[in-house]
């Protein structure tokens, strides 16, 4: 559920950026952090399922 929510949030952030709610450079930083979080969630999920 968390992974799906993070992808949904990513989509909303891209839309907000296109509507100029914040600068594109800010989006880049947020997406970099979001990608890192998504990778960690995926790794945690994989680890739990393989236990």
C-alpha positions, 0 to 999 in steps of 0.5 A: 500500500505504501509503495502505491501511495508513493507513486500516486504522490509522485504523479500529484507532484508532477501535476503540481509542478506543471501548474507552477505551484513550485519550481522545477528544481524543487521537483527534481529534489523531491523526486530524487528523495521519492525514488530513494524512498520507493526503493527502500519500501520495495526492498523492505517488502521483498525482505519481509515476503522472503522471510 
